[in-house]
Structure formats: structure tokens, C-alpha cells
């Protein structure tokens, strides 16, 4: 009897890059590996969408559409190239208008996409209907999704097999047209038994002819067991990645899964071990200079209690590194549990995972529930759709008060259509003002990426990739075989011994700090009665809203910082005139650093 053929989608170049490097991998660095994957027999790739759209403009100074075109050239005309879309959010963190949702499908079809995997983090089927319609209208295959995770202990009411059956039945009842169904667990926290029961249920409802697959991550350490459970229950496809962007926060490795099914009646995509080994050797070489965050290679036993997706985890830790606040990460993950419990049980996948993390971050940095993150607040108020269960009433009240918004039950897409700033005409006017050609691609880039998209289109984008050659500064020799080395901002004394044809490491010790006292940054609150306006946390300078000589009032926002994809307003603590501006746009500042001086 022939083995059952299981379709393998290689997630290396989208979810793998996102889960390990925060999506920051340059196009010309990885394209040789795409050709190697093709030679290894892989013909189904996840190649864009998700964070691998905005990140190219935010951090790489590259065009996502150009990347997609070149990927298609490397993968060949017959490859199934798949992207990830967030329902009404498409590839952004905010709800798009109908115009922009249609443009998303049209442009992704134009630039080489075969299939769009389409999900809603709240499992609100209304958020899938229009996006599904436009995906099919533009000739693409539509993979509809039910999103999964495990709830923190003692939480009930969603995210069990019965809940997923309800979601799937709503999709079927809605009349949404689809080519395949995926159950997507971005945090990898679902138990193997729940996966088995869920896939078994789906197979019963869908019949034998609908392509059914599971997507998960290794973050919580149970991904292989979940994939085996899914295959046993009748799944037709699973997602895997290639080393070094496999395991840990990413998908299981292709080779690991080939090993796991030895002796079983499954043919994983017709893939052969020797050919995959060659492909992974090429990929290793392509990525050898990229800094590998240690958290990307780890399995965390805490993730089931605070379900942080692998694809968001390293993106967040990389941003925290950039802002010199990585030491706060364990506290933020711990605080996330309460944020999930009170937030209505939306699945922890973008954009909801980012909302959870931002709120947990605020609870750590500013005090529990002192500052409601905009995305989290809008979610509990209903602006992104209906949450699986009703959020905590006290949090809804806090969000309404702090954001000055009333709760709503209006469809998210209708709210977006009423927002002039989400219209194509609005974005075209901005492009015309900036002297930028209003092509459909440029309109979508500007609408999806806002100021950073405009900066890219004006040629003002920056490359912010973490490579080892950039992180490790050149050593300075301090003795015959003694060197001073700086790694990630920390100084070390290194001593080596001469060998026959190389050096042998004798010792490495932290360098002693200078005995000279350092100037401590002034911890002046931005809202205190002072003529010195300072940063309230380590962050990047997003906007400077005043000029030298301007008169400002107490409480007026003078600077907007940006951290963790959030805008942080910095206000004047008193009336005055701007005497000095000590920062520039795009600069990184430290907590307490002087930004603006008044007189």
C-alpha cells in the first residue's frame, strides 16, 4: 500500500525569518538558498506577507514586491508560493478599508503569489468574508484559517475542540469560498490531544476531499507531537522550516520531521534526506553572518501560560535589544498572562499577540493598567471585531476612559471605510504632496507603512540588520597576545596563546569599568514642572513636533518616541519657549535623556 502523500510547505523564508531574526533578512543574502531548496525538491514555499511585508520597509530598505518577483524567478513558475494575510488587517496591524483589502489581493496576485493563507486573530468570521472574496476574485487560491492556542490555567470558554468546531461551522455557514483549511497555532501551545480532536472534527465536517493542514511552532516544545497527532487524525499538510531557522521559536526542522515519521505510512512531500542536507548547508552559509538571538533557539516551558507566538517573540526581543531594555523581557512575558485573561481570549497571533505584548510591556514599564496600549484598548472595545469571550468589564471601562472611545459592535471593516485616512484618495494626496509617483504599489506601501513607507519611497530608508560583523567591533591589541574586544556593548579582555597554525584561547574576562563616575541621566519626568523635557524610556525618536523659538504649553506633546511598535508622546511639563532641541528624528535615546530644553 502506498504511503499517504503529505504536502510540506517550507516556511523558512517567511515564518522562519520572522521567528528567528524578527523578519530582518536581506533579499540578496537568502536568494541562493531558494534555488537550493528548489533543487532539493521543494515546490511549496511561504515567501511573503505577515511581518515580511512591513519589515522590509521598516528595517531593510527593500521593496517587498521586488523581493516577491525575484523569489518567483528563483523558485520557478510552477512553485506554489504562499503568503500570510490577517483578514481585514492584511499585512498591517490595523484594519484596512475595502479599497485597501482589494488592492492587497490584486498586488499580491500581480507579484507572484499562488495562495493566500487568510486568518483572523479573533476568529471573527465577519473579518474573513470580504478579504476571502477579493482573494478569489483576483485568481488566487484561498486558504481559510481557524487560529488556535492554549489558554492560561483556569481560563475557560474558548480554545478547545468545541470552540474550533463552532468557528469552522461559522465559516461553512458564511459561504466563504476556500481551497484549503488550516488550523494555525502561532504560539505552539495547543496540546497534541486537542490537535488530534480538532483535526478529527474538521475532517468529519469537511469530508475527505478538502485539503486540511496544521501550522504550529516549536516554542512550547510539543510541535512534533502535535504534527504526528494531526497526521494521525487525517491532516494532508504541515509546515516545516530548514536549519538554522527551524526549531525553537520557528517550525520544526524538515529533517527532524522526516526522522519522526520513519516507519509510518506518510510520504513527506517526496523529500529526501541527502538533498535537504545540501539545501540546509547552503542556507547556513547564506545566514552565517546574522546574529542568532539565543531566545530563538530555545523551548520555553512558560509559553503555555503566556502564549507568545514564535513569530512575534524575537521581533519583540530584537526591538527591546535595540532600545536597551531586554532585561525587562521576562517580566513582560510574566505580565502577559493577566493581559490574556482579561482581554477576551483572542488568539495570540498578530496583531492580537502584539496587542497583548504591548499591554504587558506597559504594565511593566508604567505600572499595572496605568497606561492602556492603543491596540489592546481598541480590541477590548470591539474595534477589531468580536472577541471570543467578553473582556473584563473593568478593563473595558479603563480603555474607554483612557482612549476616549466608546465600545462598539460595528463591523471592523465598516469602521475602516468611514475613516478618511484609510482611503486611496487620502494616500494618493500624500504621495503627490511628497512628489512620489502614485502607482498602486506606492499607494499600498504608503498606506500600510505610513511614515516609514513614505521615508522608503523618498530614499530615506535605513538598514537595521543585526549581523555579527556589525555587532563585534574590531579587536584592539593591548599586549603581545592580549586583546580588548567589544561585544554587544560589553568590553572583554582576551588572551590567546600561539599555536602551530592558529591561536588557542587562554582566557576571556569582563573588562573592568573605569573608576571615573559616569554622568547619570537626569530622571526628570516629561510631565514634571521642569524646563527640561526628557525621555520616559529608551526608545527611538519618531517625530519632533516643535521648532526652536516655538511657544509651548504645559501638557503639550513636543516629541513622539517609538518603542515596541507603539508611539509614546512626550509632553512639556510647563509653559515656555523652545530654546534647544538636542535630538534628531530616527535617533535612539535613553531613559531620562534630555530631549528638548525650554526657557
Helices and strands as residue ranges (DSSP letters): E 4-10, I 12-16, H 17-21, H 27-39, E 44-49, H 51-55, I 56-60, H 64-75, E 80-85, G 87-89, H 98-110, E 115-118, H 126-137, E 141-147, H 161-174, E 180-184, H 192-206, E 211-215, H 223-233, E 237-240, H 254-260, E 266-268, H 273-286, G 294-297, H 310-322, G 326-328, H 329-342, H 352-366, H 374-381, H 393-403, H 412-417, G 420-422, H 424-434, H 440-457, H 468-471, E 476-477, E 482-487, E 490-498, E 503-510, E 532-534, E 539-544, E 551-552, E 557-563, E 566-571, E 576-581, E 588-589, E 594-598
